[in-house]
Amino acid sequence: MKNVIRKSFSLVTAATLTLSIGLANANDDSFKNMPELVADDRNEATTLNASTSMKCYVDTAAFDHFSNGFCFAASWNRTTTAVFRIDGGPSTNFRIYWSDSRCSQTSKTCMLPISWYQRINLSADILDLSNGTFSSASATAMYEGLH
């Protein structure tokens, strides 16, 4: 007997994609009227873009460089700035939903104050407005004090 693969995609939230794949016998009546791809008409994001990442650095007097996913620095200054940047994804026509509301939805860079012995976990969902696809990225910045 021939097996038939039916796929249905359902977007639960802007950041969660549920993929259901059912296997059935070709003679099974319950799958005869099921369409190959079920998409809702709300024009929501439907796929993940794996080429997007987030980099960061903690600003110090040294020459700082972006690190993928995690960054760390130690300094005598009690406070400084953690800089986060999204690499990849759409270059224009996008909206970013950052986990911190101080970050702009229209910029791929976010700068946040960071203090001694603080950790900042930042994540973002990037929506490509031209085709409805989205991707997610995150990074962690840590800052330690020198005495």
ABEGO torsion letter per residue (X at the ends): XBBBBBBBBBBABAABBBBBBBBBBAABAAAAABBABBBBAAGBBABBBAABBBBBBBBBABBBBBBBGBBBBBBABABBBBBBBBBEEBABGBBBBBABAABBAABABBBBBBBBGBBBBBBBBBBBAAAGBBBBBBBBBBBBBBX
